[in-house]
């Protein structure tokens, strides 16, 4: 078992890497599965898929110490952690935002449509690939870079992400109002309707805007 600890700085760029990789993976998957390109972001600005970003961090925190274990052990741990994480995120999304971005009700061996065996297997595979192949390259890239410049960039990115999150929450809130037939009350509402309206949100959330 490895006792090497990762810094906040490293975990932050692991988060960003996960967000970007998740955006690409989901885009390719939707293109392959449906023949259409869906904007699989979690935020209205930038290619940031927070589900994959947080998943990358959580998988890293829990599994990095076991990086030298057998593949089957890492697969089973990733399978378990990913499944639990996906259920929690689905439940939280529905309670906080009133909708979920995925529903596995029609897939075999699902639990409340939030998780299913097939995607739990995907989590196991992704976790194994992440820990064995991708994470070492990401850490090498982070550690070989100019730390002073990277920390400065990290601060700017944190500020931008906070702004992006606030903007996204506003867009979701305005989207719910729009669906209820409430007209724009001010200039900000008009901007939301024009640039981040329900069509934009629907594409962003896997064509499941306001669906449970």
ABEGO torsion letter per residue (X at the ends): XBABBBBAAAAAAAAAAAAAAAAAAAAAAAAAAAGBBBBBBABABEBBBAAAAAAAAAAAAAAAAAAABBAAAAAAAAAAAAAAAAAAAAAAAAAAAGBBABBAAABBGBBGGABBAAAAAAAAAAAAAAAAAAAAAAAAAAAABBAAAAAAAAAAAAAAAAAAAAAAAAAAAAAAAAAAGBBBABAAAAAAAAAABAAAAAAAAGGABGBX
